[in-house]
Amino acid sequence: MIRFPNALITGASSGIGVALARALALPGATLHLSGRDAARLEAVAATCRAQGATVHTQVLDVRDAAAMQDWISQAGRLDLVLANAGIGTGTGDGTEPAQAARDVFDTNVTGVLNTALPAIEAMATQAPAPDGWRGHVAVVASLAAFVAGPSAPAYCASKSAVQRWAEARDATERKRGIRMHALCPGFIRTPMTASNAFPMPWLMEPEDAARRMLDGIAAGKLRIAFPRRLYAISRVVGALPPGWRARLMERAPPKHQV
């Protein structure tokens, strides 16, 4: 049985979005994929179609609320929506540029809301699936949500915002038969992490991360955080007094501006 026969993914042309699309591309499944790069998006779609899935693509920017509303409202039944599109930047040897910080919040927070809110309203009108839920909405946060990293302030804050929003919203959406999930992975080998000059413990392949995310959603977990050891370290470091945490993290090479 296909766990999520009808799925929609933003940011499906790169990184973890590609791995999620491929993992969901089973014979009989229908995928709705979006991204900003038409050529890369079509290459992902071709791979998914070769695996037996029906694939619809849409080139758009998650920051465009009207376009997102139109796309999602026309998709038909959706069993799983993955608000995956995200960007990151860093301070480099200076400070985080003002426009870079705005761009991160516009994509990682507003873009997630532009995805999740229309999906929730569409799912509320659907009949329950065999698992008993009308649908699942998962937002891709990060273990960075639990640590105020001084070299990536906007990224950490944006991921914390969507992680907490999804977890808080789940309590009310359950009453309507909808589940929310906060996906909090550690370091994944993607174009976003390729320029990191600092150590990335327990770096994992995107296929492994996608499998863990989808298994956690299917199991009904609200927070899906992994790997466990890095999650534990993140919680400990995040709980340190702010001054101690800043001095500890300043010893690591800064995240490059991108």
Buried (B, 14 or more C-beta within 10 A) or exposed (E): EBBBBBBBBBBBBBBBBBBBBBBBBBEEBBBBBBBBEEEBBBEBBEBBEEBEBBBBBBBBBBBEBEBBBBBBEEBEBBBBBBBBBBBBBBBBEEEBBEEBBEBBBBBBBBBBBBBBBBBBBBBEEBEEBEBEBBBBBBBBBBBBBBBBBBBBBBBBBBBBBBBEBBBEBBEEBEEBBBBBBBBBBBBBBBEBBEEBEBEBEEBBEBBBBBBBBBEBBEEEBBBBBBBEEBBEBBEEBBEBEEEEBEEEBEEEEBBBBE
